[in-house]
Amino acid sequence: MIRTCTRLLGASLLIALLSVLASAQQTSEFLPEVDAFYKLDSNVRLSFQAKQTREDGDETQAELGPSIDFLLKPLLRFRRSPLHDLDETKSRALALSMGYRYVNTPDKPAINRIIFEATPNLPLKGDILISVRNRGELNYSSGDLTWRYRNRLSVQRAFAIHSYHPIPYASVEFYYDSKYNKWSSTDVYAGCKFPIRKRFQIDPYYEHENNTGKKPNQQVNALGLILNVYF
């Protein structure tokens, strides 16, 4: 399993690097984001997200809105795995989520987005965690309804620096967009989570996106910074 995931991530990185050499429109972005989480009980939490994003060939957008998450009870093997991640969904076998996002693009009609997510997690030997996020989106704007499916495979592992545990990770995400009727984007991520006490976690990352939905291909190289706050 580890070898398979490593090969998939490696192949995606190679595709992204090769695509840079192809004819394409390239842009660079900085993408800030804030996520706040509030536990209602041990298995349900509310969250609110505000971020700047540029994805799937779209222009730079502001996106914000709430979600509700449902978490399966922890398994014994998860309790024994030292994940050191403040995100409680990482210690559950499955996390489900429903949410709404208001998406604003300058000089364009706003998008009302409904989100459905299912994310299974698999802990492996060596304290490696594999997560597979399956995300469906319904996008309504100016009387038009489109949908999009996103599949994101992530691999992470915490490392010890004395008593501190940063968490490097790598991810690859694929988009299928009904606007193009095909797999339209591939995103590759590399980052590291830095817990700050029990309430905060910062996540700087690099992202490369190759969008083939439009012609010519569009590419985005972005640096992002996420602040997670847990209540």
MDAnalysis code that builds the backbone (N, CA, C; Angstrom):
import MDAnalysis as mda
import numpy as np

u = mda.Universe.empty(693, n_residues=231, atom_resindex=np.repeat(np.arange(231), 3), trajectory=True)
u.add_TopologyAttr("name", ["N", "CA", "C"] * 231)
u.add_TopologyAttr("resid", np.arange(1, 232))
u.add_TopologyAttr("resname", ["MET", "ILE", "ARG", "THR", "CYS", "THR", "ARG", "LEU", "LEU", "GLY", "ALA", "SER", "LEU", "LEU", "ILE", "ALA", "LEU", "LEU", "SER", "VAL", "LEU", "ALA", "SER", "ALA", "GLN", "GLN", "THR", "SER", "GLU", "PHE", "LEU", "PRO", "GLU", "VAL", "ASP", "ALA", "PHE", "TYR", "LYS", "LEU", "ASP", "SER", "ASN", "VAL", "ARG", "LEU", "SER", "PHE", "GLN", "ALA", "LYS", "GLN", "THR", "ARG", "GLU", "ASP", "GLY", "ASP", "GLU", "THR", "GLN", "ALA", "GLU", "LEU", "GLY", "PRO", "SER", "ILE", "ASP", "PHE", "LEU", "LEU", "LYS", "PRO", "LEU", "LEU", "ARG", "PHE", "ARG", "ARG", "SER", "PRO", "LEU", "HIS", "ASP", "LEU", "ASP", "GLU", "THR", "LYS", "SER", "ARG", "ALA", "LEU", "ALA", "LEU", "SER", "MET", "GLY", "TYR", "ARG", "TYR", "VAL", "ASN", "THR", "PRO", "ASP", "LYS", "PRO", "ALA", "ILE", "ASN", "ARG", "ILE", "ILE", "PHE", "GLU", "ALA", "THR", "PRO", "ASN", "LEU", "PRO", "LEU", "LYS", "GLY", "ASP", "ILE", "LEU", "ILE", "SER", "VAL", "ARG", "ASN", "ARG", "GLY", "GLU", "LEU", "ASN", "TYR", "SER", "SER", "GLY", "ASP", "LEU", "THR", "TRP", "ARG", "TYR", "ARG", "ASN", "ARG", "LEU", "SER", "VAL", "GLN", "ARG", "ALA", "PHE", "ALA", "ILE", "HIS", "SER", "TYR", "HIS", "PRO", "ILE", "PRO", "TYR", "ALA", "SER", "VAL", "GLU", "PHE", "TYR", "TYR", "ASP", "SER", "LYS", "TYR", "ASN", "LYS", "TRP", "SER", "SER", "THR", "ASP", "VAL", "TYR", "ALA", "GLY", "CYS", "LYS", "PHE", "PRO", "ILE", "ARG", "LYS", "ARG", "PHE", "GLN", "ILE", "ASP", "PRO", "TYR", "TYR", "GLU", "HIS", "GLU", "ASN", "ASN", "THR", "GLY", "LYS", "LYS", "PRO", "ASN", "GLN", "GLN", "VAL", "ASN", "ALA", "LEU", "GLY", "LEU", "ILE", "LEU", "ASN", "VAL", "TYR", "PHE"])
u.atoms.positions = np.array([
    [0.828, -1.205, 0.000],
    [0.000, 0.000, 0.000],
    [0.864, 1.257, 0.000],
    [1.919, 1.263, 0.851],
    [2.795, 2.430, 0.916],
    [3.464, 2.656, -0.428],
    [3.959, 1.558, -1.039],
    [4.622, 1.687, -2.333],
    [3.666, 2.201, -3.399],
    [2.432, 1.709, -3.385],
    [1.446, 2.147, -4.369],
    [1.169, 3.632, -4.244],
    [0.941, 4.099, -3.016],
    [0.656, 5.520, -2.792],
    [1.855, 6.388, -3.172],
    [3.060, 5.910, -2.825],
    [4.268, 6.652, -3.174],
    [4.418, 6.771, -4.680],
    [4.135, 5.680, -5.395],
    [4.222, 5.715, -6.849],
    [3.208, 6.672, -7.455],
    [1.971, 6.684, -6.887],
    [0.947, 7.586, -7.406],
    [1.356, 9.047, -7.218],
    [1.871, 9.353, -6.028],
    [2.307, 10.718, -5.770],
    [3.498, 11.088, -6.649],
    [4.433, 10.142, -6.809],
    [5.593, 10.389, -7.657],
    [5.211, 10.609, -9.106],
    [4.270, 9.807, -9.599],
    [3.814, 9.962, -10.975],
    [3.139, 11.307, -11.189],
    [2.345, 11.733, -10.214],
    [1.663, 13.018, -10.331],
    [2.656, 14.174, -10.318],
    [3.665, 14.073, -9.461],
    [4.705, 15.097, -9.441],
    [5.435, 15.171, -10.777],
    [5.729, 14.013, -11.370],
    [6.422, 13.979, -12.651],
    [5.565, 14.597, -13.742],
    [4.259, 14.282, -13.730],
    [3.347, 14.865, -14.720],
    [3.320, 16.381, -14.588],
    [3.278, 16.828, -13.335],
    [3.225, 18.277, -13.111],
    [4.496, 18.959, -13.612],
    [5.640, 18.351, -13.347],
    [6.907, 18.941, -13.779],
    [7.032, 18.943, -15.299],
    [6.609, 17.861, -15.938],
    [6.671, 17.800, -17.397],
    [5.726, 18.802, -18.032],
    [4.586, 19.012, -17.384],
    [3.606, 19.933, -17.952],
    [4.104, 21.367, -17.943],
    [5.036, 21.674, -17.027],
    [5.601, 23.017, -16.997],
    [6.325, 23.331, -18.290],
    [6.907, 22.299, -18.922],
    [7.651, 22.488, -20.152],
    [6.731, 22.639, -21.363],
    [5.466, 22.291, -21.199],
    [4.518, 22.377, -22.304],
    [4.007, 23.795, -22.459],
    [3.336, 24.033, -23.581],
    [2.742, 25.345, -23.827],
    [1.541, 25.539, -22.912],
    [1.607, 26.548, -22.059],
    [0.523, 26.764, -21.109],
    [0.629, 28.170, -20.550],
    [-0.495, 28.650, -20.041],
    [-0.518, 29.912, -19.329],
    [-0.199, 29.646, -17.870],
    [0.794, 30.333, -17.329],
    [1.225, 30.072, -15.965],
    [1.035, 31.321, -15.111],
    [0.566, 31.108, -13.877],
    [0.391, 32.192, -12.921],
    [0.919, 31.756, -11.568],
    [1.193, 32.734, -10.710],
    [1.630, 32.467, -9.343],
    [0.657, 33.144, -8.389],
    [0.425, 32.501, -7.249],
    [-0.565, 32.999, -6.299],
    [-0.080, 32.799, -4.873],
    [-0.620, 33.632, -3.966],
    [-0.522, 33.381, -2.535],
    [-1.935, 33.198, -2.022],
    [-2.192, 32.080, -1.314],
    [-3.543, 31.697, -0.933],
    [-3.660, 31.569, 0.589],
    [-4.127, 32.614, 1.280],
    [-4.331, 32.531, 2.734],
    [-5.662, 31.853, 3.058],
    [-5.726, 31.246, 4.238],
    [-6.936, 30.517, 4.646],
    [-7.006, 30.449, 6.169],
    [-8.225, 30.554, 6.708],
    [-8.467, 30.379, 8.139],
    [-9.614, 29.390, 8.303],
    [-9.427, 28.367, 9.144],
    [-10.462, 27.390, 9.448],
    [-10.644, 27.336, 10.962],
    [-11.879, 27.431, 11.418],
    [-12.195, 27.349, 12.846],
    [-13.114, 26.156, 13.085],
    [-12.850, 25.399, 14.174],
    [-13.587, 24.174, 14.475],
    [-14.104, 24.226, 15.910],
    [-15.357, 23.796, 16.080],
    [-15.977, 23.784, 17.409],
    [-16.662, 22.439, 17.626],
    [-16.260, 21.713, 18.671],
    [-16.825, 20.397, 18.978],
    [-18.162, 20.533, 19.687],
    [-19.187, 19.931, 19.107],
    [-20.479, 19.852, 19.782],
    [-20.505, 18.689, 20.759],
    [-19.936, 17.558, 20.336],
    [-19.719, 16.406, 21.212],
    [-18.572, 15.607, 20.622],
    [-18.350, 14.386, 21.113],
    [-17.183, 13.619, 20.689],
    [-17.236, 13.185, 19.232],
    [-18.441, 13.230, 18.625],
    [-18.577, 12.729, 17.257],
    [-19.108, 13.748, 16.261],
    [-19.388, 14.958, 16.712],
    [-19.945, 15.987, 15.827],
    [-19.228, 17.309, 16.106],
    [-18.892, 18.020, 15.034],
    [-18.295, 19.339, 15.206],
    [-18.761, 20.272, 14.090],
    [-18.733, 21.554, 14.383],
    [-19.024, 22.593, 13.411],
    [-17.713, 23.244, 12.980],
    [-17.688, 23.733, 11.752],
    [-16.496, 24.429, 11.273],
    [-16.907, 25.597, 10.392],
    [-15.995, 26.558, 10.287],
    [-16.208, 27.695, 9.403],
    [-14.901, 27.979, 8.682],
    [-15.004, 28.181, 7.376],
    [-13.816, 28.365, 6.538],
    [-13.898, 29.687, 5.789],
    [-12.777, 30.403, 5.741],
    [-12.643, 31.612, 4.935],
    [-11.286, 31.543, 4.242],
    [-11.291, 31.634, 2.916],
    [-10.025, 31.484, 2.212],
    [-10.062, 32.171, 0.860],
    [-8.859, 32.354, 0.327],
    [-8.698, 32.769, -1.054],
    [-8.236, 31.542, -1.831],
    [-8.829, 31.312, -2.992],
    [-8.521, 30.093, -3.723],
    [-8.463, 30.371, -5.219],
    [-7.731, 29.539, -5.913],
    [-7.720, 29.546, -7.379],
    [-7.575, 28.099, -7.808],
    [-8.642, 27.526, -8.367],
    [-8.642, 26.096, -8.634],
    [-9.456, 25.760, -9.869],
    [-9.101, 24.655, -10.502],
    [-9.843, 24.087, -11.622],
    [-10.046, 25.087, -12.760],
    [-9.042, 25.909, -13.011],
    [-9.110, 26.847, -14.120],
    [-9.851, 28.135, -13.841],
    [-10.410, 28.288, -12.644],
    [-11.129, 29.511, -12.304],
    [-10.160, 30.637, -11.951],
    [-10.681, 31.864, -11.943],
    [-9.899, 32.989, -11.479],
    [-9.801, 32.967, -9.952],
    [-8.996, 33.884, -9.405],
    [-8.859, 33.960, -7.958],
    [-10.212, 34.287, -7.332],
    [-10.593, 33.510, -6.313],
    [-11.908, 33.635, -5.699],
    [-11.786, 33.734, -4.184],
    [-12.765, 34.396, -3.570],
    [-12.924, 34.387, -2.114],
    [-14.030, 33.394, -1.776],
    [-13.773, 32.517, -0.818],
    [-14.714, 31.444, -0.481],
    [-14.890, 31.385, 1.027],
    [-16.138, 31.366, 1.490],
    [-16.376, 31.247, 2.929],
    [-17.714, 30.575, 3.182],
    [-17.769, 29.874, 4.347],
    [-19.008, 29.217, 4.714],
    [-18.799, 28.153, 5.775],
    [-19.913, 27.615, 6.318],
    [-19.857, 26.645, 7.416],
    [-19.968, 25.202, 6.917],
    [-19.597, 24.274, 7.793],
    [-19.767, 22.838, 7.561],
    [-20.126, 22.167, 8.885],
    [-20.692, 20.976, 8.779],
    [-20.888, 20.119, 9.949],
    [-20.235, 18.780, 9.651],
    [-19.437, 18.293, 10.608],
    [-18.677, 17.057, 10.429],
    [-19.199, 15.978, 11.369],
    [-19.281, 14.758, 10.849],
    [-19.693, 13.593, 11.638],
    [-18.532, 12.601, 11.643],
    [-18.076, 12.213, 12.836],
    [-16.883, 11.395, 12.983],
    [-17.238, 10.035, 13.588],
    [-16.746, 8.956, 12.969],
    [-16.910, 7.642, 13.567],
    [-16.070, 7.547, 14.827],
    [-16.511, 6.733, 15.780],
    [-15.771, 6.580, 17.032],
    [-14.366, 6.074, 16.753],
    [-13.373, 6.515, 17.555],
    [-11.989, 6.098, 17.311],
    [-11.829, 4.585, 17.430],
    [-10.973, 4.053, 16.591],
    [-10.609, 2.647, 16.696],
    [-9.378, 2.503, 17.578],
    [-9.198, 1.336, 18.157],
    [-8.078, 1.111, 19.065],
    [-6.746, 1.370, 18.390],
    [-6.610, 0.906, 17.147],
    [-5.336, 1.068, 16.456],
    [-5.029, 2.540, 16.198],
    [-6.079, 3.386, 16.051],
    [-5.852, 4.804, 15.886],
    [-5.360, 5.419, 17.187],
    [-5.904, 4.976, 18.312],
    [-5.473, 5.535, 19.599],
    [-3.999, 5.244, 19.857],
    [-3.518, 4.129, 19.379],
    [-2.129, 3.756, 19.620],
    [-1.171, 4.413, 18.636],
    [-1.692, 5.000, 17.564],
    [-0.832, 5.613, 16.563],
    [-0.548, 7.066, 16.931],
    [0.722, 7.444, 17.119],
    [1.055, 8.810, 17.527],
    [0.974, 9.783, 16.351],
    [-0.248, 10.207, 16.001],
    [-0.427, 11.082, 14.851],
    [0.019, 12.513, 15.150],
    [-0.210, 12.973, 16.396],
    [0.172, 14.323, 16.827],
    [-0.506, 15.398, 15.985],
    [-1.640, 15.091, 15.395],
    [-2.374, 16.053, 14.567],
    [-3.555, 16.578, 15.374],
    [-3.707, 17.895, 15.446],
    [-4.811, 18.474, 16.202],
    [-6.158, 18.252, 15.516],
    [-6.141, 17.916, 14.231],
    [-7.377, 17.631, 13.505],
    [-7.884, 16.254, 13.915],
    [-8.988, 16.236, 14.668],
    [-9.489, 14.979, 15.223],
    [-9.971, 14.011, 14.155],
    [-10.323, 14.505, 12.971],
    [-10.778, 13.596, 11.914],
    [-9.684, 12.624, 11.505],
    [-8.423, 12.993, 11.715],
    [-7.319, 12.117, 11.321],
    [-7.225, 10.872, 12.193],
    [-7.855, 10.901, 13.364],
    [-7.807, 9.749, 14.259],
    [-9.061, 8.885, 14.152],
    [-9.877, 9.126, 13.149],
    [-11.107, 8.363, 12.953],
    [-11.032, 7.559, 11.662],
    [-11.716, 6.426, 11.637],
    [-11.715, 5.589, 10.442],
    [-12.410, 6.277, 9.277],
    [-13.438, 7.083, 9.569],
    [-14.203, 7.747, 8.524],
    [-14.768, 9.053, 9.064],
    [-14.656, 10.097, 8.257],
    [-15.257, 11.396, 8.584],
    [-16.185, 11.800, 7.444],
    [-17.398, 12.220, 7.800],
    [-18.375, 12.696, 6.827],
    [-18.624, 14.176, 7.070],
    [-18.898, 14.921, 6.004],
    [-19.074, 16.360, 6.154],
    [-20.078, 16.875, 5.134],
    [-20.875, 17.859, 5.565],
    [-21.774, 18.585, 4.675],
    [-21.546, 20.071, 4.919],
    [-21.556, 20.874, 3.850],
    [-21.289, 22.285, 4.043],
    [-21.831, 23.163, 2.931],
    [-21.746, 24.454, 3.169],
    [-22.142, 25.469, 2.189],
    [-20.995, 26.472, 2.046],
    [-20.761, 26.922, 0.805],
    [-19.766, 27.947, 0.561],
    [-20.344, 29.034, -0.347],
    [-20.093, 30.264, 0.036],
    [-20.377, 31.402, -0.827],
    [-19.069, 31.760, -1.518],
    [-19.063, 31.710, -2.847],
    [-17.837, 31.910, -3.622],
    [-17.990, 33.182, -4.449],
    [-17.097, 34.122, -4.232],
    [-17.164, 35.407, -4.911],
    [-15.958, 35.591, -5.830],
    [-16.238, 35.920, -7.092],
    [-15.206, 36.226, -8.073],
    [-15.425, 37.652, -8.565],
    [-14.390, 38.506, -8.576],
    [-14.571, 39.880, -9.039],
    [-15.177, 39.936, -10.442],
    [-16.182, 40.793, -10.610],
    [-16.811, 41.048, -11.916],
    [-17.554, 39.844, -12.478],
    [-17.900, 38.874, -11.614],
    [-18.668, 37.711, -12.058],
    [-19.764, 37.409, -11.037],
    [-20.842, 36.722, -11.449],
    [-21.883, 36.354, -10.484],
    [-21.328, 35.428, -9.403],
    [-21.865, 35.566, -8.202],
    [-21.430, 34.722, -7.095],
    [-21.900, 33.282, -7.308],
    [-21.207, 32.355, -6.673],
    [-21.542, 30.931, -6.737],
    [-22.010, 30.481, -5.363],
    [-23.123, 29.773, -5.319],
    [-23.583, 29.109, -4.104],
    [-23.241, 27.635, -4.224],
    [-22.409, 27.158, -3.309],
    [-21.835, 25.809, -3.423],
    [-22.253, 24.930, -2.243],
    [-22.796, 23.763, -2.557],
    [-23.117, 22.754, -1.550],
    [-22.056, 21.657, -1.640],
    [-21.549, 21.257, -0.476],
    [-20.420, 20.318, -0.426],
    [-20.804, 19.068, 0.355],
    [-20.401, 17.915, -0.172],
    [-20.528, 16.630, 0.513],
    [-19.154, 15.960, 0.496],
    [-18.709, 15.473, 1.667],
    [-17.388, 14.849, 1.743],
    [-17.447, 13.544, 2.531],
    [-16.621, 12.586, 2.098],
    [-16.388, 11.356, 2.845],
    [-14.896, 11.074, 2.787],
    [-14.268, 10.964, 3.971],
    [-12.810, 10.799, 4.034],
    [-12.446, 9.612, 4.911],
    [-12.116, 8.454, 4.310],
    [-11.583, 7.346, 5.101],
    [-10.099, 7.566, 5.391],
    [-9.650, 7.100, 6.560],
    [-8.248, 7.196, 6.971],
    [-7.710, 5.799, 7.258],
    [-6.473, 5.585, 6.869],
    [-5.833, 4.279, 7.062],
    [-4.454, 4.469, 7.670],
    [-4.257, 4.086, 8.959],
    [-2.927, 4.147, 9.563],
    [-2.102, 2.925, 9.170],
    [-0.832, 3.144, 8.841],
    [0.060, 2.062, 8.436],
    [1.241, 1.985, 9.392],
    [2.071, 0.984, 9.193],
    [3.274, 0.852, 10.013],
    [4.167, 2.070, 9.821],
    [4.951, 2.354, 10.839],
    [5.828, 3.512, 10.779],
    [5.106, 4.814, 11.032],
    [3.894, 4.744, 11.625],
    [3.110, 5.936, 11.960],
    [2.737, 6.759, 10.729],
    [2.635, 6.105, 9.585],
    [2.183, 6.762, 8.359],
    [0.664, 6.729, 8.295],
    [0.063, 7.837, 7.899],
    [-1.385, 7.908, 7.760],
    [-1.739, 8.252, 6.323],
    [-2.632, 7.463, 5.745],
    [-3.144, 7.713, 4.402],
    [-4.601, 8.146, 4.516],
    [-4.955, 9.231, 3.852],
    [-6.327, 9.732, 3.824],
    [-6.761, 9.887, 2.374],
    [-8.024, 9.549, 2.111],
    [-8.569, 9.688, 0.757],
    [-9.868, 10.494, 0.863],
    [-9.801, 11.756, 0.500],
    [-10.988, 12.611, 0.576],
    [-11.767, 12.546, -0.734],
    [-13.039, 12.170, -0.625],
    [-13.948, 12.178, -1.775],
    [-14.934, 13.324, -1.578],
    [-14.922, 14.264, -2.507],
    [-15.711, 15.489, -2.327],
    [-16.595, 15.746, -3.549],
    [-17.886, 15.896, -3.310],
    [-18.818, 16.279, -4.357],
    [-19.291, 17.697, -4.136],
    [-19.441, 18.458, -5.216],
    [-19.865, 19.853, -5.126],
    [-21.002, 20.130, -6.114],
    [-22.019, 20.820, -5.637],
    [-23.068, 21.362, -6.493],
    [-22.900, 22.872, -6.522],
    [-22.738, 23.435, -7.710],
    [-22.460, 24.857, -7.862],
    [-23.595, 25.535, -8.623],
    [-24.250, 26.496, -7.961],
    [-25.378, 27.205, -8.565],
    [-25.007, 28.669, -8.730],
    [-25.127, 29.162, -9.990],
    [-24.790, 30.550, -10.262],
    [-25.596, 31.046, -11.457],
    [-26.320, 32.146, -11.268],
    [-27.085, 32.794, -12.345],
    [-28.007, 31.817, -13.075],
    [-28.662, 30.951, -12.331],
    [-29.603, 30.021, -12.924],
    [-28.998, 28.749, -13.471],
    [-27.686, 28.633, -13.448],
    [-27.014, 27.436, -13.956],
    [-26.539, 26.565, -12.797],
    [-26.735, 25.254, -12.940],
    [-26.287, 24.289, -11.935],
    [-25.252, 23.355, -12.556],
    [-24.071, 23.316, -11.976],
    [-23.028, 22.388, -12.415],
    [-22.576, 21.571, -11.211],
    [-21.844, 20.499, -11.467],
    [-21.337, 19.678, -10.379],
    [-19.879, 19.340, -10.634],
    [-19.214, 18.958, -9.548],
    [-17.794, 18.643, -9.628],
    [-17.459, 17.568, -8.594],
    [-16.586, 16.645, -8.980],
    [-16.096, 15.611, -8.058],
    [-14.597, 15.779, -7.907],
    [-14.144, 15.690, -6.640],
    [-12.721, 15.845, -6.347],
    [-12.255, 14.664, -5.496],
    [-11.138, 14.079, -5.882],
    [-10.559, 12.963, -5.143],
    [-9.130, 13.334, -4.750],
    [-8.870, 13.357, -3.434],
    [-7.557, 13.788, -2.940],
    [-6.938, 12.698, -2.074],
    [-5.774, 12.233, -2.483],
    [-5.007, 11.237, -1.737],
    [-3.874, 11.938, -1.002],
    [-3.799, 11.735, 0.328],
    [-2.783, 12.389, 1.150],
    [-2.025, 11.363, 1.975],
    [-0.729, 11.616, 2.147],
    [0.129, 10.795, 2.998],
    [0.851, 11.725, 3.966],
    [0.799, 11.406, 5.264],
    [1.471, 12.242, 6.255],
    [2.118, 11.377, 7.325],
    [3.113, 11.967, 7.996],
    [3.777, 11.292, 9.118],
    [4.393, 12.349, 10.018],
    [4.143, 12.248, 11.301],
    [4.737, 13.171, 12.265],
    [6.162, 12.754, 12.588],
    [7.020, 13.759, 12.822],
    [8.403, 13.523, 13.228],
    [8.680, 14.251, 14.536],
    [9.563, 13.681, 15.332],
    [9.859, 14.247, 16.647],
    [11.106, 15.120, 16.602],
    [10.977, 16.346, 17.068],
    [12.119, 17.222, 17.317],
    [12.055, 17.552, 18.800],
    [12.768, 16.746, 19.604],
    [12.617, 16.755, 21.055],
    [11.156, 16.446, 21.379],
    [10.425, 17.363, 22.015],
    [9.029, 17.088, 22.356],
    [8.060, 17.675, 21.334],
    [8.595, 18.247, 20.264],
    [7.740, 18.883, 19.255],
    [7.574, 17.956, 18.052],
    [6.376, 18.009, 17.403],
    [6.077, 17.064, 16.330],
    [5.487, 17.773, 15.110],
    [6.325, 18.267, 14.197],
    [5.808, 18.760, 12.920],
    [5.329, 17.582, 12.061],
    [4.417, 17.870, 11.122],
    [3.791, 16.800, 10.349],
    [3.901, 17.121, 8.851],
    [4.959, 16.699, 8.183],
    [5.037, 16.895, 6.726],
    [4.055, 15.986, 6.004],
    [3.609, 16.433, 4.835],
    [2.652, 15.640, 4.067],
    [2.813, 15.929, 2.580],
    [2.256, 15.039, 1.775],
    [2.173, 15.230, 0.323],
    [0.803, 14.759, -0.129],
    [0.243, 15.440, -1.130],
    [-1.101, 15.111, -1.614],
    [-1.162, 15.272, -3.119],
    [-2.090, 14.538, -3.719],
    [-2.428, 14.740, -5.123],
    [-3.945, 14.705, -5.232],
    [-4.516, 15.639, -6.001],
    [-5.966, 15.752, -6.112],
    [-6.375, 15.833, -7.581],
    [-7.447, 15.106, -7.912],
    [-7.967, 15.063, -9.274],
    [-9.389, 15.630, -9.285],
    [-9.711, 16.430, -10.305],
    [-11.017, 17.062, -10.458],
    [-11.732, 16.512, -11.696],
    [-13.002, 16.150, -11.522],
    [-13.870, 15.908, -12.671],
    [-14.950, 16.980, -12.643],
    [-15.054, 17.767, -13.724],
    [-15.949, 18.922, -13.747],
    [-16.981, 18.757, -14.856],
    [-18.266, 18.898, -14.491],
    [-19.326, 18.759, -15.486],
    [-19.283, 19.875, -16.521],
    [-18.627, 21.006, -16.220],
    [-18.498, 22.077, -17.203],
    [-17.692, 21.628, -18.412],
    [-16.737, 20.717, -18.174],
    [-15.872, 20.242, -19.244],
    [-16.171, 18.793, -19.644],
    [-16.987, 18.098, -18.823],
    [-17.305, 16.683, -19.064],
    [-16.052, 15.821, -19.161],
    [-15.087, 16.080, -18.267],
    [-13.855, 15.283, -18.250],
    [-13.090, 15.587, -16.965],
    [-12.032, 14.779, -16.731],
    [-11.101, 15.078, -15.650],
    [-10.321, 16.309, -16.079],
    [-10.513, 17.402, -15.374],
    [-10.064, 18.698, -15.877],
    [-8.835, 19.264, -15.174],
    [-8.529, 18.797, -13.964],
    [-7.400, 19.376, -13.229],
    [-6.683, 18.321, -12.402],
    [-5.385, 18.525, -12.255],
    [-4.567, 17.731, -11.336],
    [-3.773, 18.692, -10.467],
    [-3.915, 18.546, -9.153],
    [-3.199, 19.389, -8.198],
    [-2.235, 18.542, -7.379],
    [-1.027, 19.054, -7.201],
    [-0.025, 18.392, -6.369],
    [0.346, 19.339, -5.228],
    [0.355, 18.817, -3.996],
    [0.634, 19.616, -2.802],
    [1.802, 19.016, -2.019],
    [2.566, 19.886, -1.384],
    [3.570, 19.469, -0.403],
    [3.580, 20.525, 0.695],
    [3.492, 20.076, 1.945],
    [3.442, 21.040, 3.037],
    [3.839, 20.416, 4.353],
    [3.683, 21.195, 5.417],
    [4.015, 20.700, 6.755],
    [3.124, 21.408, 7.770],
    [2.502, 20.631, 8.655],
    [1.654, 21.172, 9.706],
    [2.491, 21.398, 10.964],
    [2.281, 22.542, 11.595],
    [3.013, 22.888, 12.804],
    [2.018, 23.166, 13.935],
    [1.798, 22.207, 14.842],
    [0.898, 22.441, 15.975],
    [1.464, 23.511, 16.908],
    [0.565, 24.338, 17.431],
    [0.936, 25.359, 18.415],
    [0.045, 25.158, 19.630],
    [0.598, 24.535, 20.659],
    [-0.163, 24.155, 21.843],
    [-1.338, 23.267, 21.440],
    [-2.505, 23.473, 22.070],
    [-3.633, 22.581, 21.814],
    [-4.733, 23.216, 20.974],
    [-4.555, 24.462, 20.592],
    [-5.646, 25.181, 19.927],
    [-5.339, 25.602, 18.496],
    [-4.079, 25.684, 18.142],
    [-3.728, 26.249, 16.846],
    [-2.805, 25.308, 16.066],
    [-2.924, 25.383, 14.763],
    [-2.042, 24.628, 13.882],
    [-1.880, 25.435, 12.595],
    [-0.638, 25.715, 12.208],
    [-0.409, 26.429, 10.960],
    [0.110, 25.450, 9.922],
    [-0.239, 25.718, 8.672],
    [0.037, 24.765, 7.593],
    [0.500, 25.530, 6.349],
    [1.806, 25.793, 6.223],
    [2.308, 26.362, 4.965],
    [2.481, 25.245, 3.931],
    [2.160, 25.548, 2.663],
    [2.249, 24.507, 1.643],
    [2.551, 25.112, 0.277],
    [2.997, 24.246, -0.616],
    [3.186, 24.596, -2.026],
    [2.197, 23.791, -2.853],
    [1.621, 24.424, -3.877],
    [0.658, 23.754, -4.750],
    [1.003, 24.018, -6.205],
    [0.938, 22.963, -7.017],
    [1.023, 23.128, -8.465],
    [-0.226, 22.526, -9.078],
    [-0.937, 23.330, -9.874],
    [-2.141, 22.839, -10.545],
    [-1.955, 22.890, -12.047],
    [-2.373, 21.816, -12.716],
    [-2.409, 21.769, -14.174],
    [-3.855, 21.556, -14.590],
    [-4.432, 22.581, -15.243],
    [-5.826, 22.514, -15.675],
    [-5.883, 22.327, -17.183],
    [-6.540, 21.237, -17.614],
    [-6.685, 20.934, -19.035],
    [-8.118, 21.138, -19.511],
    [-8.959, 21.740, -18.664],
    [-10.337, 21.981, -19.066],
    [-10.434, 23.042, -20.144],
    [-9.562, 24.056, -20.064],
    [-9.564, 25.142, -21.034],
    [-8.354, 25.019, -21.957],
    [-8.426, 25.692, -23.089],
    [-7.299, 25.731, -24.012],
    [-6.847, 27.171, -24.181],
    [-5.531, 27.425, -24.071],
    [-4.487, 26.449, -23.737],
    [-4.554, 26.034, -22.275],
    [-3.795, 25.007, -21.925],
    [-3.736, 24.569, -20.542],
    [-3.370, 25.739, -19.626],
    [-3.934, 25.714, -18.433],
    [-3.610, 26.732, -17.448],
    [-2.894, 26.091, -16.271],
    [-1.853, 26.758, -15.788],
    [-1.096, 26.239, -14.664],
    [-0.991, 27.309, -13.586],
    [-1.116, 26.857, -12.348],
    [-1.009, 27.745, -11.194],
    [0.039, 27.193, -10.245],
    [1.001, 28.020, -9.891],
    [1.952, 27.699, -8.834],
    [1.625, 28.601, -7.655],
    [1.322, 27.996, -6.521],
    [0.834, 28.784, -5.390],
    [1.563, 28.416, -4.108],
    [1.730, 29.425, -3.266],
    [2.131, 29.224, -1.880],
    [0.912, 29.531, -1.020],
    [0.595, 28.625, -0.124],
    [-0.565, 28.808, 0.728],
    [-0.192, 28.791, 2.199],
    [-1.028, 29.402, 3.010],
    [-0.819, 29.398, 4.463],
    [-2.180, 29.253, 5.129],
    [-2.352, 28.147, 5.878],
    [-3.608, 27.862, 6.548],
    [-3.413, 27.995, 8.061],
    [-4.341, 28.688, 8.699],
    [-4.386, 28.741, 10.163],
    [-5.612, 27.972, 10.604],
    [-5.410, 26.886, 11.359],
    [-6.497, 26.100, 11.933],
    [-6.638, 26.445, 13.413],
    [-7.883, 26.705, 13.833],
    [-8.155, 27.049, 15.232],
    [-9.184, 26.042, 15.770],
    [-8.873, 25.408, 16.912],
    [-9.726, 24.366, 17.474],
    [-10.282, 24.819, 18.832],
    [-11.599, 24.758, 18.955],
    [-12.273, 25.127, 20.213],
    [-12.873, 23.907, 20.869],
])
